[in-house]
Amino acid sequence: SKPIDTVELKTKIANWLGFMNDKQVKSEIIIEETQDQSQARAAELLAQHFDDSTLEQLKERIKKPSWRELILQFIEELPQDINNLEGAIRLKDTEALAAAAHSMRGATSVIREQNITRICGELQSIASAGHTDGAETLIYDLKHQVDSLTRALRALLKLSQTLAQDKLVSDL
């Protein structure tokens, strides 16, 4: 048997039922499949940073404007947090490293993110030991995690906005 082309199948069904012409149906289906892929990628990214319980809570909280603003502010401040950590390492300033790591750890713990919180804890431990040895490697990992988290949170914000718009349309 041949593999099924879902776009073609959905197009034929919609035409047969008389909903839309081929071009309209294909366009709608492609948009729908792209959104599904985006949602799947967002879910994959989010699962890397949050346990299931936390993720469910975050999905509920993000519906509130105050939480969306908090998340946006958090995302905007991440580059400066990284710069502060890198500056402290460059200067071998263990007090500044401990303070910057503590600050970033606190910010990520508010949303109960796991990976960045852990790395910042390790940076704090290094600084508390009175050196910066190994901190550069952790910063490399931290940057990767921050990039991944930023993409995941932006996708979650976009998804929550899309779902809110869909609900508004369905309520009409």
Buried (B, 14 or more C-beta within 10 A) or exposed (E): EEEEEEBEEBBEEBBEEEEBEEEEBBEBBEEEEEEEEBBEEBBEBBEEBBEEEBBEBBBEBBEEEEBBEBBEEBBEEBEEBBEBBBEBBEEEBBEBBBBBBBBBBEBBBEBBBBBBBBBBBBBBEBBEEEEBEEBEEBBEBBBEBBEBBBBBBBBBBBBBEEBEEEEEEEEE
